[in-house]
Amino acid sequence: MDKDLVSGLPKLEVNKEIVCAGCQYGKATQLPFKKSDYQASAPLELVHSDVFGPVKQSSLNGMRFTITFIDDYSIFVWTYFIKEKSEVFSKFKEFEADAEKMTGYQVKYLRSDNGREHIATEFWDVEEEISQLKANLCVRYKMKDLGKLIHFVGLELTYAGDNCLLHQTKYATDLLHKFSMNLCKAVITPMESGIRLYVDQGKEIEDPSEYRKLVGSLIYLTLSRPDISFAVGVLSRYMQCLRKPHLIALRRVLKYVKFTLGQGVWFKREHEPKLFGYCDADYAGDLNTRRSTTGYTFMYGSSPVTWCSKRQPTMTLSTTEAEYRAVAMVAQEGVWLIRLMQDLHPIVNYQVKMFCDSSSAIKLAEISVFHARTNT
């Protein structure tokens, strides 16, 4: 620049006291980080780590990423090659064993660029994090440690080792007593097979308040009972035009709740669980509007984490279209869950599978070209 080797460039006044000349010529928009005053006083007291990749051309063994560990005290560098970012923790354990054996010291602190591969749950000491959180809260607020969560606004947790059952047994029992159904005869299904409910058929109910209260209570019960979501969703459509068949069908749901009082959602600790979903559609199941109903559930390992039964917003002209809309809805939920899990630190570096029982809807989703007959 000083010798005018390149013509046409503007003359810049470089202030080397603020930042280097190269950054000013390159029009850097951010000042460099301040130099750290901390320096490790022993080997492995502070280790820096970062991951590079993925590279376009993988190695002969399929390696696409590189992870490095740098000792702040000795500036000694360990380099490992990995196929996926999910292997970061296993390589860290391998580095930890090699480095501690080589130096005779233990790794005390690990510093990274806050990448998601370094904030996975495997790096956490959960008990230490919880204890630190409690200590921080006690400084500001008067708190009392009540131990593990057992009851919370109608929800109950029963623990069995590392697993737990989320249920609402007491809430369901109180619900049966409140609506005088505690002595009823139990049934094994929440709805009759092939039941046909209409808006304008049957005797009108003068006071719909009991029906509305019961529907609201059952909606809250679906927090731990996905098996009644469809039945409660269907019966909640008739709160403005209540008829006697609707009330009979709703009381049948209570009879089923009595038969399954202790049921709930079982959460099981598993090694490397994966997220996947199931979906289905009830074609033209609403006899009044001829709209279909979408139902789906997502599993994380063997534990259900979210479920839904919802009437589709528009009418469909075929079972394929109804199933395809269900697939689209479960795909949207899957994208949202992936982003939620990334915020909670589990790395989703695999394809989330979605299962549908309609071969025509699957083929429709696989084609890359849409035309008038397949546009839904």
N, C-alpha and C positions, 0 to 999 in steps of 0.2 A: 504493500500500500504506500509505503514511504517513497519507493522508487518508481511509482507510477507504472507498474508492470501491466496493469489493467486499465484501459481507457474507458471513460464514461461513468465511473463510479463517483458518487459524491464524496466530498472531503468531510470526514467526521472528526469532531474533536473528542478524543478519547480521554476519559478520566480514569486512570488506572487505580486511583485510590478507592473507587467504589466497587468496580468489578473489572474483570480482565478485558483486554481489548477484543479478543475473539468473540466474547459474548455480546459486546456492543456492536461489532460488525455484523454479527448474526441476528441482531435485533431481538435478543432474548427478552422475554416479558417478565421474568421472575428472577429475583436476586438469588444468589446461591445460599445454601443453608449456612448458618453460623457454625464455626468450627467448635467441636465439642471440647469442653475442658476436662472431661472424664477420660481416664486411661486406666485400663485394667492393671492390677498389681500382681497378678498371678496367672498362670496358664488356665484357660477355659473359664476364667471368671466372667468373661463376656464373649459371646460368639455371635458373629453376624452371619445371616443366611439370606439367600435369594434364589429364585427359580427362574431359569431362562427357557423360553420355548412357548409354543411348539414350533419346531423347524419344519419346513416344507418337505425336505428329504430326510426320512428317518434312516437310522443305521441298519446294518444287516440283521441285527437282533430286534429291530423295531423300536429303538430308543428315540424319543422325540423331545425330551426335556433334559435339562442339566440343572443340578442343584449343587450349590457351593456352601461351604461352612468356613468362615475365616475367624481365627483366634485373634482377638484384639490385642493380646499381650505379645505374642510371638509373630503375628502376621502370617502364620502357617495356614495353608489353604488345603481343604479336602474337597474333592470334586467327585460327584456320583452322577451316573446316567440313569434315567428312569423313563418308562413308557407313558405313564399317566401321572397327573398331579396327585391322584389319590395315594400314590406310593411315597409321598413326602414324609409322612410320619414314620413309616418303616425304615426309610433311609436315615432319618434322624436317629432312630434307635441304634441302627448299625454304626453311624458316625460316633454316637455317644459311647458305645462300647469300645470302639477302636481308639478313640482319642483318650478316654480315661485310662485305658490299658497302656497307652504309649507314654502319657505324661504323669500318671499317678495322681492327677487332680480330677475333680468332678465338675461337670458343666453346671454353672450357677445361673447364668442369665442367657437367654436367646433373643436376639434382636433381629427383626425383619422389617419389610416395608409395609406391614399390615395387609399383606396379600391373604386371600381367603384360604390358600393352602396351608398357611401357618396359624390360622385361627380356628381350625377344626377342633371338634370336641376332644379328640385324642390328646391334644396339647394341654388341656385344662386339668387342673386339680380341682374337681368340682367341690369337694368338701372345704377346701381352703377358700375358694371363691365365695361360697355361701357364708362361711364364718367371717370373712372380711366384710361382706355386705351387711351382715347383722351388726358388726362392730361400728361400721360407718353410720348406720341408721340410729343406733343407740346414742351416738354423740349428739344428734339433733333432736330425737324424739324419745319419749319415755315408752319403752317397749318391754314386752314379756314374751319369752320364747315358749310357745305352746307345743313344740315338737312337730311331728309330721301332721300334714293336713288330713283330717278325717271327715269333717262336715263343712260344707260351704253352701249356703243359700239353697238347700234342698238336694245338693249333690253330696255323695258319699264316696269315700275311697277306702277300699279294703286291700291291704298289702299282703303279698305272699313272696317273700324274698325280694328279688329285684323286679318282680312283676306286680301289677296292681289292677284292681277291678273298679271301674267307674260305674256307679249305679245310683238309683234313686228309690230304694226299697221303702224307706220311711215315708217319703213324699207320696209314693204310689199307694201305700197303706192308708195314709191320711186322706188321700183323694177318694178312695173307696168308701171310707166312713162318712166323708162330707156329703157324698151324693147317695148315701144309703144303698150302696152296692157291695158291702162287705160280706153279705150272706148270700150273694147270688151264685148261680151255678157257673163254674168256669168253662170256657171253650178253648179250643186249641188253635183257632185262627182269628185274626182281628176283623176280617170281613168274610161274608159268605161268598162262595165262588159263583160268579155270574150274576151278582146283584145288579139291579137296574134302578138307579135313582134319578128322579126327574124333579124339575123345579115346581111344577104345578100339579103333581099327582099325589093324592093322599089328603088326609084331614089336616087342616091348619092348626098350629099350636098358638094359643092366645098369648102366652107369656114366653118369649124366646130367651129370657135372661139366663135361665138354668143351662140351656143348650150352649149359649155363648160363653158362659163361665167354664163349662166343662171342656169346650173346644180349646179355650185359652190355656187351661190347666194341662191338657194333653199335649199341646204344642210345646210347653216347657218340658214335659216328660220325654219328648223326642231328643233332648240333649244327650241322653244316654240310651235311647231305645230306637235305633234305626229301623227295627222291624215293624213299627207302627207308623212310620213317616208317611207312607202312601195312604193308609186309611184315614189318618187325621187330615192330611192334605185334601183328600176328596171331600170329607165331611165339612171342612171349614168353608167350602164354597156356598153353603146353604144357610148361612147365618142371617141373611136378609129376607129369605123366603122359606121359613122353616115349616116342614110338614112332619107328620107322625112317622113315616118310614125313615126319615133322617134321624130322628131321635132314637128309634129302635136300633138303627145301625150304629149309632154312637155308643149306646149302652152295651152293645156287643164288644166294642173295643175295650170297655172297662172289664167285661168278663174275661177277655183275653189277658188283660193286665193282671188280673187276679191269678190266672193260671201261670203267669211268668213273673211273679213278684221279684224274685232274686236275680233276674237277668240284667245284664249291663254290657259295657264295653270293656274287653280285656286287653290291657296294654302289656306287652311282653318285651323284655330286653333281649335284643338279638344282635348277632355279629354281622355288621355290614347289611342292614336292611335296605330294601329298595322300594321306591314309590311306584305304584301302578294302580290302574283304575278299571272299573267295570261300568257299563252303561246299558240301558235298555229303554224301550219306549212302548207305551200302551196306545196303539193306534186308535184314534177316534174314541177314546174311552169315556170322554165327557159326552153323554147322550144329549145334553142340552145345546152345547155349542159345537159339537163334533170336533173338538180339538183334542190333540193327543197329549199324553203326559210323559215327561222325561224323568227317568230315575237313574241316579249314578251313586257310586261310592268309591272312595280312594283308600287304598291300603298302604300302610308303611310297614313293610315286612308282613306280619300276620295280624296287624292291628289296624282297625278302621280309624281314619283320622277325620274324614269329612264325608257327608252323605246329603242327598237332596232328592226330593220328589216334587216336581213342579210342572204345572200345566204349561204347554207351549203357547207362545203369544199369538200364533196364527194357525189357521186350519191347514192341514196337509192333505195331499191328494192320493198318497200311497203309503204303504208301510215302509218302503225304501226311504221316502222323504222324511217320514217321522223318525226313523232310526238314524238317518244322516244328521238331522237336527240335534238328536241326542248326542251323537259323536262330536258335533261341533261344540256343544255346550260343555261336555266333559273335557274337551281340549282346552277351552278357555279356563276352566277350573284348574287343569293341570299346569298351565303356564303360571297362573297366580300362585299355586302351591310351590312351584319351583323357585319363584322369586322370594316367597316367604321363607323357604328353607335356606336360601342363600343368605338372607338377612339374619337367620338364626345360626349360621355358620356351617351346617352340614353341606358338603360339596356334592352337587348333583351333576356328575360328569358321565352320566349314562342316559340312554334313551328311556324315557318314561313310557311304559307300555299301557295301552288302553285296549280293553277287550270288549268286543261287540258280537252279538249272536246273529247278525244279519249279514250274509255274504254279499248281498247286493249293495248294501251301504258301504261295506269295506272296499269293494271294487270301485264304487263311485268316488270314494275318498282317495283312492290310489291313482286315478287317472289325472294327467296333468293338463288336459284340455277340457274346458266346460263349454257346453252349447245350450240352446234354448230348453231342451228337454231335461237337462240335468241341473239347471240353474235353480237353486233353492235358497 
